[in-house]
């Protein structure tokens, strides 16, 4: 499982938690929001919990700052392919419409 935690823009108490399952269990890509003001300041997951973004992601996950210096691209790799998906995270929230890019021929290392 891979995980990535990013602060929510304009709300210093909330964080996005992105997770991917392993490739054996299907490669699900989810996000949840944690509010650090809940549970007496210890934090807890809000009602935005385990929102499915994609059901075919490899166990690869990273974030790249947008050229505007504020927004963030969340990048995942589609399982068994040459396709990478980028999802834009802004102050308005996460766009679950991916920008897909193919990088070329997909091969398995060592074959």
Buried (B, 14 or more C-beta within 10 A) or exposed (E): EBEBEBEBBEEEEBBBBBBBBEBEEEBBBBBBBBBBEBEEEEBEBEEBEEEEBBEBBBBBBBBEEEEEEEBBBBBBBBBEEEBBBBBBBEEEEBBEEBEEEEEEEEEEEEE
